Amino acid sequence: MNALFRPRTAIAAAILLALAAPAASAASSEAQQEANRKAVLAFYEKGLNQKDADAALAYVGDRYVQHNPNAADGSEGFRKFIAFLRDKFPNSHSEIKRSFVDGDHVILHVHAVREPGTRGTAIVDIFKLENGKIVEHWDVAQPIPENPANGNTMF
Amino acid sequence: MNALFRPRTAIAAAILLALAAPAASAASSEAQQEANRKAVLAFYEKGLNQKDADAALAYVGDRYVQHNPNAADGSEGFRKFIAFLRDKFPNSHSEIKRSFVDGDHVILHVHAVREPGTRGTAIVDIFKLENGKIVEHWDVAQPIPENPANGNTMF
């Protein structure tokens, strides 16, 4: 009877493996995406809010390709930007309104206020990660206007 | 012998179902996300490039909550914006550089040029969808500067 069981068992095992593989892969991908999101959120908090460039750069990989047209390239450019914030806008704060993850990319929708009490700026940041580390950054920033054409806010 | 097979078969079937469910759900979610991306890309092409508000609004649901501070709320605000583009900037063109999808949200990174030959504007659009239709829109826009601090472009 055991001999008769084996083929069916083998077929069932093969089907189980075939089904388990994509599920496991999806779970692993999901876990990596959440790890990417956490890395970017930590980078942002350490850098933009705590203004600790070294702590932020722990989340950066072997390069930091900068597309923000006001910042110099690389991690040295990031250090300079954080030093500028610490010096000129020590009370600046960036509030992350929502975050998105798609594979190797993490996207943040941010309300940045340099001087407390001012309207501030709407920003979207896009980060690319490799092996869980940030390697590239793009952003777009727009001052929040005084008289918007609708009552929904920019967020 | 068949009677002896049944429990094992039942257990195998139960395991198969348990494993198949997340895989099928992931595939369905993946398909919905790709459908969301396609809907947003079509909306953008019909609206911003072909300047056909009616064709674009076919991808919009029962509401269009507008967070762009320069546009009136709702689909009527969108119609006015497209009419403005058609009238003032008939040759304007928006090139989608990259798109991202996270669940119900689709994010576009766009290079918009109102007058051909000018540097144009970097934009990130965020769309929220419900049941495959667009229901909410945020964006952030920044003119591309003449002399960027790095050579990587804003894209």
HADDOCK unambig.tbl for C-alpha pairs under 7 A between the chains (distance, minus, plus):
assign (segid A and resid 12 and name CA) (segid B and resid 12 and name CA) 6.81 0.50 0.50
assign (segid A and resid 16 and name CA) (segid B and resid 16 and name CA) 6.17 0.50 0.50
assign (segid A and resid 19 and name CA) (segid B and resid 19 and name CA) 6.27 0.50 0.50
assign (segid A and resid 19 and name CA) (segid B and resid 20 and name CA) 6.13 0.50 0.50
assign (segid A and resid 20 and name CA) (segid B and resid 19 and name CA) 6.17 0.50 0.50
assign (segid A and resid 22 and name CA) (segid B and resid 23 and name CA) 6.52 0.50 0.50
assign (segid A and resid 23 and name CA) (segid B and resid 22 and name CA) 6.52 0.50 0.50
assign (segid A and resid 23 and name CA) (segid B and resid 23 and name CA) 5.16 0.50 0.50
assign (segid A and resid 66 and name CA) (segid B and resid 152 and name CA) 6.79 0.50 0.50
assign (segid A and resid 67 and name CA) (segid B and resid 152 and name CA) 5.50 0.50 0.50
assign (segid A and resid 67 and name CA) (segid B and resid 153 and name CA) 5.80 0.50 0.50
assign (segid A and resid 67 and name CA) (segid B and resid 154 and name CA) 4.84 0.50 0.50
assign (segid A and resid 67 and name CA) (segid B and resid 155 and name CA) 6.61 0.50 0.50
assign (segid A and resid 68 and name CA) (segid B and resid 154 and name CA) 6.20 0.50 0.50
assign (segid A and resid 69 and name CA) (segid B and resid 148 and name CA) 4.46 0.50 0.50
assign (segid A and resid 69 and name CA) (segid B and resid 149 and name CA) 5.26 0.50 0.50
assign (segid A and resid 69 and name CA) (segid B and resid 150 and name CA) 6.19 0.50 0.50
assign (segid A and resid 69 and name CA) (segid B and resid 154 and name CA) 6.42 0.50 0.50
assign (segid A and resid 70 and name CA) (segid B and resid 148 and name CA) 6.14 0.50 0.50
assign (segid A and resid 70 and name CA) (segid B and resid 149 and name CA) 5.22 0.50 0.50
assign (segid A and resid 71 and name CA) (segid B and resid 149 and name CA) 5.52 0.50 0.50
assign (segid A and resid 71 and name CA) (segid B and resid 150 and name CA) 6.84 0.50 0.50
assign (segid A and resid 72 and name CA) (segid B and resid 149 and name CA) 5.23 0.50 0.50
assign (segid A and resid 72 and name CA) (segid B and resid 150 and name CA) 5.34 0.50 0.50
assign (segid A and resid 73 and name CA) (segid B and resid 150 and name CA) 5.61 0.50 0.50
assign (segid A and resid 100 and name CA) (segid B and resid 102 and name CA) 5.85 0.50 0.50
assign (segid A and resid 101 and name CA) (segid B and resid 102 and name CA) 5.89 0.50 0.50
assign (segid A and resid 102 and name CA) (segid B and resid 100 and name CA) 5.83 0.50 0.50
assign (segid A and resid 102 and name CA) (segid B and resid 101 and name CA) 5.89 0.50 0.50
assign (segid A and resid 102 and name CA) (segid B and resid 102 and name CA) 5.88 0.50 0.50
assign (segid A and resid 122 and name CA) (segid B and resid 140 and name CA) 6.54 0.50 0.50
assign (segid A and resid 123 and name CA) (segid B and resid 140 and name CA) 6.48 0.50 0.50
assign (segid A and resid 124 and name CA) (segid B and resid 124 and name CA) 6.70 0.50 0.50
assign (segid A and resid 124 and name CA) (segid B and resid 140 and name CA) 6.80 0.50 0.50
assign (segid A and resid 138 and name CA) (segid B and resid 154 and name CA) 6.58 0.50 0.50
assign (segid A and resid 138 and name CA) (segid B and resid 155 and name CA) 6.92 0.50 0.50
assign (segid A and resid 140 and name CA) (segid B and resid 122 and name CA) 6.56 0.50 0.50
assign (segid A and resid 140 and name CA) (segid B and resid 123 and name CA) 6.48 0.50 0.50
assign (segid A and resid 140 and name CA) (segid B and resid 124 and name CA) 6.81 0.50 0.50
assign (segid A and resid 140 and name CA) (segid B and resid 140 and name CA) 6.24 0.50 0.50
assign (segid A and resid 140 and name CA) (segid B and resid 141 and name CA) 6.18 0.50 0.50
assign (segid A and resid 140 and name CA) (segid B and resid 142 and name CA) 5.75 0.50 0.50
assign (segid A and resid 141 and name CA) (segid B and resid 140 and name CA) 6.19 0.50 0.50
assign (segid A and resid 141 and name CA) (segid B and resid 141 and name CA) 6.45 0.50 0.50
assign (segid A and resid 141 and name CA) (segid B and resid 142 and name CA) 5.80 0.50 0.50
assign (segid A and resid 142 and name CA) (segid B and resid 140 and name CA) 5.77 0.50 0.50
assign (segid A and resid 142 and name CA) (segid B and resid 141 and name CA) 5.81 0.50 0.50
assign (segid A and resid 142 and name CA) (segid B and resid 142 and name CA) 5.94 0.50 0.50
assign (segid A and resid 148 and name CA) (segid B and resid 69 and name CA) 4.47 0.50 0.50
assign (segid A and resid 148 and name CA) (segid B and resid 70 and name CA) 6.15 0.50 0.50
assign (segid A and resid 149 and name CA) (segid B and resid 69 and name CA) 5.28 0.50 0.50
assign (segid A and resid 149 and name CA) (segid B and resid 70 and name CA) 5.23 0.50 0.50
assign (segid A and resid 149 and name CA) (segid B and resid 71 and name CA) 5.52 0.50 0.50
assign (segid A and resid 149 and name CA) (segid B and resid 72 and name CA) 5.23 0.50 0.50
assign (segid A and resid 150 and name CA) (segid B and resid 69 and name CA) 6.20 0.50 0.50
assign (segid A and resid 150 and name CA) (segid B and resid 71 and name CA) 6.83 0.50 0.50
assign (segid A and resid 150 and name CA) (segid B and resid 72 and name CA) 5.34 0.50 0.50
assign (segid A and resid 150 and name CA) (segid B and resid 73 and name CA) 5.59 0.50 0.50
assign (segid A and resid 152 and name CA) (segid B and resid 66 and name CA) 6.81 0.50 0.50
assign (segid A and resid 152 and name CA) (segid B and resid 67 and name CA) 5.50 0.50 0.50
assign (segid A and resid 153 and name CA) (segid B and resid 67 and name CA) 5.81 0.50 0.50
assign (segid A and resid 154 and name CA) (segid B and resid 67 and name CA) 4.86 0.50 0.50
assign (segid A and resid 154 and name CA) (segid B and resid 68 and name CA) 6.20 0.50 0.50
assign (segid A and resid 154 and name CA) (segid B and resid 69 and name CA) 6.41 0.50 0.50
assign (segid A and resid 154 and name CA) (segid B and resid 138 and name CA) 6.60 0.50 0.50
assign (segid A and resid 155 and name CA) (segid B and resid 67 and name CA) 6.60 0.50 0.50
assign (segid A and resid 155 and name CA) (segid B and resid 138 and name CA) 6.92 0.50 0.50
